[in-house]
Amino acid sequence: MDCTEHRPSMIAEKEKEKEKETEPAPFSDASSSVRAVLDRPWPSPIVIAAEDHPSGKVRTLLATADDIGDPISPEELAALEDKDDDDESTRFYKAIDRADAVMRNYIHEHGSLFLDEKFNYIVDNSAQAEEIRCKNVTVEEMEAKLMERKVTKEQAYLSELALASFNKKREVKFELCEPLISRTFWEYRGLFVHINFVANCNGKKTLFFADIEERGQGRKEMLESYFCQNRLCCCIPLESLCEGGYYYDRTVPSHDRECLDFTRCYACTEFLKHPDDGSTYSGGHDCRRKIYLV
C-alpha cells in the first residue's frame, strides 16, 4: 500500500491554514472597552512539586504581577459597568471582564496568585472578609463606598417599586433617596435582582435591601408589567446587623444535596448588603459558584 494515501494533500493543508487565518479572533464581537481587558496576556500555569514548595504541598502558580500587563484602571473598570442599552452578549462579556479585572488587580496588589492542591485560590481575603462580616453598616458608609457608581433606570425603577410595596401597610411613608448597588443573576427558578437603596423617613436615612424575582420574558416586559409577571420576595430595612454577599467565597460542598445554604447569599459580592437572616430572601443561596458567573 502506498503510504502517501494516508498523508494529507498539500492543497488540504493550505485550505486548513487559510481557514485558521479567516477565523475571528477571540472576543472579536466584544466592545473595545471589553477587549482592552480580555486581550491582556495570561501566562501558562506552573505546577510546583510538593518537595519544591515551603509548605510541602503541591502548588500551582497562576501568574505574577510581571506577567499580566498593567493593572486595570478605575476608568477601565467604570467602562465595564452594565448599561441600560447593553444586550445580553455585552452583559455576558462584561461579567467575565469584571471577574478577570478583580483577579488581575489582586495579583498586582499581592505580587502573585497560587492554587492549592485542590485547585482553590490561595488569597489574602482579610479585606473581603471584613466587608462580608455581619455588622451594622451605616448609610453614610455605603454612600461613600459606592458614590462613583452610575445609577441605571432599572435600579431606580425597581427601588421605587420595592419601596412602594413596603409603604403599603405603613402610616408613615418612606421616600426614595437613591439606589446604590444591584446584582441581577440567573437561578434554576428564574432571574433574580438583589438591590440596596437608601430611603428617607422624617429626615432619617435608612439602608434597604430588596429581593425581586423576575418572571417576565425579558427586561422590557419586566418594566412594562412588573406586578403581573414579577414577585417582590422581600423589602427589608437594614437598621441593625447585615452582611455582604459571598460571591468570591471558594468553599463549595462536595455533594449536590448540600448546595443550598439559606444563611447567606452566594450571588452577590461583599459590597451588596443583605439581612443577617438569610431565610428572609429567596435568591442566591446556591453555593456552587459556577451557577452565578453571569
N, C-alpha and C positions, 0 to 999 in steps of 0.2 A: 504493500500500500504506500502511495506517495504521501510522505509526511506533510507536504505542502497543503494538502486538503484541509488540515486542521489549523492552519495558520490564517489569521485574519488578513484579508487583502489590504494593499496599500490604500485603495480607494475607501474601504470601510474605516480604516484608521483615521484617514483625513476627514471623513464625514463626522466621526466622533469628536475629533478635535474642534471642528467647526461648530458643532452643537454646543460644546463646552464654552466656546468663545461667545456664543449668542445667548447663553443662559443669563437671566437677570442676576445682578449682584444681590447678596442677602440684604433684606430690608430696603430694596430699591424703591418700593412703593411708599415708604415712610417719608414723613416731612423732614426737612433739613435739620430742624432742631432735634428731632429724634435720632437721625443718623449721626449727628455730631457726637452722641454718647455711644450708640451701639457700634459704631465703626472703630472705636478705640481698641487698641490691642489687648488681648488676654493671653498670657503665656501658657504653655503646656504645664500641667501639674507635675510636681516632682515628688515621688514617693521616697520617704526616708525610712530606712530599715530600723527596727527596734534597737539594734546594737549601736546604731549611729546617732541616736537621739538621747538627750539627757534624761528624758522621762522613762527610757527603757521600753517604750511602746512605739508602734508604727505611727508615723505622722505623714500627712500629705501637705506639701507647701503649695498653696494655690497661686500666690503672687506676692511680690514685694512692691513697695511704692515706686521703685526704679523701673518696673516692668510694664506699668499700665498707663503711662502718659500722665498728663496734668490732672489735678483734682477737678471735680465737676463744680463749676462756679455757681453762685447764687442766681445769676441771670439765666444760666442753662437749666437750673432746677425749676425756676419760675416758668420757663417755656414748656416744661413737661406737665404742668397742671392741666387737668381736663377743662375743656371749654364747652360752652353750650352747643356750638355747631360742629363739634367733633363727631365723626362717625364711629361705629364700633371698632373698626380696624385701627383707627388712630388711637382710641382709648386703650386698646389692647397693647399696641406698641409703647404707649406712654407708661402703662403699668409695668411692662418689662424694663423700660428705661429707668424708672424711679427705683426699682429694686437694684438694678445694676449700679446706679449712682450712689445709693446708700453703701453698697459693698466697696466700691472704689474709694469713696471718701473715708470709709473706715480704715482701709488699708493705708491711705496717705496719713491718717492721724496716728495709727499704731505701727506703721512700718511694714507689716506683713499680715497674712491670714493663713491659718493652718486648719486642716481637718483632722479629727481624731481617728482612732481605729474603727469607729462605727460610722465614719463619714459625717459626723456632726461638726459644725463650725466651732472653733475654739476662739471665743471672743471675750473681750473685756466689756461686759454689759452692765457695769455699775451705773452709768448714767441712764441707760434704758430702764434698769430695774427701779431706779428712783422715780422715773416718770410713771411707771406702771403701778408702783406701790399704792395700796389702799390708804387714802389720806383725804384731808379736807383741802380742796383746790378752790381758790377764790376766783371770782370773775376777772379781777384785775390781772391776776397771774395768767389766766388763759388769754385774755386780750393782748397782753404784752408779747406772749409767745407766738400768737397767730395773726398779729396785726398786718403782716405783709401779704397775707393770702387774699386773693380776689374772691369775692362772693359771686356765685353764679345765680342765674334766675331760678334754677331748680332748687337750690339751697334755700333761697328766700321764700319760694312758694311752699315748700314742704314745712319749713319752720312756721309759717303763718297758719297752715292747716293743722299742724300738731298743736299749736298753742290755742287755736280756736276750739279744738276738741277739749283741751284741758280746761278752758274757761267756761265751758257749758254749764257745769254744776257749781260754779263759784259766784258768789255775790260780788266780791271784789276781783276785778279782772286784771290780768297781766297784759302788758303791751310789748310787742316785739321790738327789741333794740337792734339786734344784728345776728345773723347766722355766723358761726365761727369756723366749723370744720365738719365735713361729712365723708362718708365712705359708702359706696354702692358695691354690692357683691352678690354673687350668684350662689345659691344653695340648691340642693336636690328638690326643694319645695318651690323655689321661685327666686325672684330678685328682691333683695332687702336693701334698705338705706338706714344707716345709723348717722345721727346728726347731733351736734352740740350747738345751741344758740343761747343768746342772752335775752332775757325779758325783764321788764321793769314793773314794779307794783308799789305805788305810794312812795316813789323816789328811791326804792331799793332795788338794785340789780340782782338777778338770780340766774345761775347757770342751769340750763336744762339739757336733758338727753331725751331723744325720741327714737323709736324703733318702728320702721314702716315697711310693710310687705307690699311690694308692687305686684298686682295681679293683672295689669293690662298687657297688651301685646308689645308695647314699647313706650319710650319716654313721652312721645307726643300724646298718645292715648291716656297715659297716666295723668298728665297735666290737664287734659280736657275733661276727664271723667273720674276724678280721684275717688270720690266717695262710693261710686258704684263698683269700681274694679280694684280698689286697694284697701288695705286694712291697717289702721293705726294700732300697732301692738301695744305701745305704751308711750306716754309722755310724762317724764318724771323730773321734778326739780332736784338738783344735786346740792342740797343745802347742808348735807353732812358729809359722810365719807363717800368717796368714789375712787375708781381705779381706771388706769389706761388699758388699752387692748393688748393682746398677746400675739400679734401677728408675727413677730420675729422670734417667738419662743420656739425652740427646736426640740422640746420634749414631746415626743409623739408616742402614744401607747402602742404596744406590739399587736394588739388584737382589735379587729373592727368593732367588736361589741363594746369596746371601751372608748370609742372615738368621740362620743358626745360628753362634753363636760359643761354642765349647766351652771357652773360657778363663775364663768368668765367668758370673754369674747376673744376668739382667735382670728376674726376677720379684720379687725381694726388695729391700727398702730397704737403705740403707747400714748400718743398725743390726744386721741379722742377718748373722752372720759365717760365711764359707764357707772350705773348704780352698783354699789358693793354687793347687792344681792342679784346674782346673775339670773336667777329664775324669773325676774321681772320682765325680761325681754326675750324675744323668740329666736332671732337670728344670730349666727356667729359662734355657735357652740361646738362645731366640729373641729377637733384639734388635729386632723390630718391636713397639714398646711397646704398641700398642693391644691386643695379644693378652692382656696381663696386667692389664687395667683392673680386673678383679674377682678 
